[in-house]
Amino acid sequence: MKNIIKILLLLLVSISFSSCDEAEELLDVKFNSELSADLNVVVPAEGLRKSAEMMATGFSAQATINPRADANIEKYIDKIKSLNVEGVTARVLSISAPVEIITGNIIVTDGSRVASWEINNFDVIVGASHTLDNSSGQWDRVNQILGGKKSFTARIEGTVDRSDVSFIIRITIKARGVANPF
């Protein structure tokens, strides 16, 4: 009877751990991370404009995102197997006066890889947000950037319908990570 129990136990253990990969996956830790940067846009005064059809006023702002600022990424930095984007958004935090982004681009880059989204005819209103989708594989490039585990840049540039205005837009990247701490 003891031998039958031992054999069944060995059979159960061998089935449970039929491959090293499956055994290793049992030890994986899954975690959520949220990386963000506040882009402080300042459009200087250029005099009064007579109509929206006149040349729009250009702007540009950028900020650095350090993945290690996220506690989970820092905790598992050398053990991370993957970081995968689950969402990217741009949200208006503040404005000094009503303004519209006539043409614009939001860019995430590490210098060699670039993910870019167009934002056109966007009313800059506190709390307004814009989902930055994966329609052209942008999330795949952000995944590659995150895989480098190094600081990277978020940038916004374009034209607005007025001068002498400032606003802050927060770029947020939500990612799901997998690490194996063992």
N, C-alpha and C positions, 0 to 999 in steps of 0.2 A: 504494500500500500504506500509506504514511504517513497519507494522508487517511482511509482506512478505520479505522485504529487510532485516530485522533483522534475520528472520529465515534462509534466504539464507546465510547471513554472518556467522551465527553460524554454519550452516552446512559446509560451506567452511573451517572455522577454525577447526572444529572437524575432518574433513577429513584430513586436512593438518597435524594435530598433533594427529593422531590416536593412537600413542603409545609414551610412554616416551622415549623409545630407539631411535625411529626415530627423535623425537624432539631434543634429546641430540646430535645425529649425525649431525644435522644441524649446531651445534655450534662447531664441530670439526675443528681444524686447521691442515692442512697437510703441512709438510715442508721437505726439503732435508737437509741431513747432510753428511759431508765428514770428516772422521777420518783418520789420517795417522801417521806413525812412520817411521823415517829414521834409517835403520839398517846399522851401520858402521862396515864393516867387515875388519879385519886386519889379514892377514896370514903372520906370521913372516918368515924371511929367514931361510932356513934349508939346505943350500948348493945346489949345482947344481944337477939336476935330469937328468938321461940319457935317459929316455923314458917315454911316457905317461902310459905305462903298469906298471911302478913302483908304489909302494904304493902312493896313492893320499894324498895330504896334507889336514888335517882337519881344519875346521873353525866353529865359532859360534858367533852370535851377537844377542842382543835383545834390545828392547826399550819398554817403557811404553806408552800406549795410554789412555788418560783421556777423556772420552766422554764429560765431562763438559767444555772442551776447545772449543767445537763447540758452537757458539753463540745461535743457535736455541735450542739445547738440554739444555743448561744452562737456557735459557729463560723459557722453559716449564718443567723443570726437575721433578717437583712434579705433573705435570698434564699429563705426557706422557702415552698414552694408548698402543702404540706399536712403535717399531723400527724394520724395516724389511730391510735386506740386498738387494741391487739391483745390486751390483757388488763388486768384490774384485780383485785388481791387484797388481803386483809387478813390479816396474819400476826402471831401473838402472839410477842413477843420475850421478855417476862419477866412474872412475877406474884409477888406477895408471899404469897399464900395461895390455896387453891382457891376458885374463884368461877364462877358461871354468869351470862351475860347473859340475863336473862329476856326483855326486849324491848329492841330497839335499832335505831338508824339510823346508817348511815355516809353522809355527805354531802360532795360535792365541789361547790364554788360559787365563782363570781367576783363574786358580789353580784347579778348580773342573771340568770344561768343556774344551774340547780341539777340535779345528778344525785344520786339518793338510792336506797339499798338498805336493806332490812330485814334484821336479823339477830336471830333469836329462838331462845331455848333453846340458846344456844351455850356449850359448856364451854370456859372460858378455860384452855388448857393450853399451856405453852411449845412452840412449833413448830406448833401448830394453825393452819391457814389456812382462809380462806373465800373462794371465788371470787365476785367481784362481777360478775354477768353483765349481758347487754344485753337482758334480757327485756322491759323497758319503754322501750327506746331510750336508756338512760342513757349508753352510750358515745357516741351522737350528740351529746349535750349536753357531754360531756367533750371531744369533738373541737372543738366550738365554743369552749369555754373555752381549750383549747390553742391554737386559731387566733388568740386575742388576744395570745399570747406574753407575757402579764403574769402576775404572781404571783396565786395563788388559794388558797383555804382548803380543807383537808380537816378534817372534824369527825366525832366519834362522840358519840352521846348515847343515853341509855336508862336501864334499871333493871337492877340485879343482885340476887342473892339474899342478899347479906351486906354489912355495912359494914366499915370498917377494913381496906381492901384497896387495893392499887394494881397496875396492870398497864400494859404498853406494847404497843400494836398499831401495826404499820407498814402504812401504805397505800401500795401500789406500783402505778403506772400504767406499763405498757409500751406504747410507741408506735413506729410506723414513720413516718419522715419522708421527704419528698422536697423537695429544694432544687435550684435552678439557680444555681450560683455565677457564671455568666457573664452 
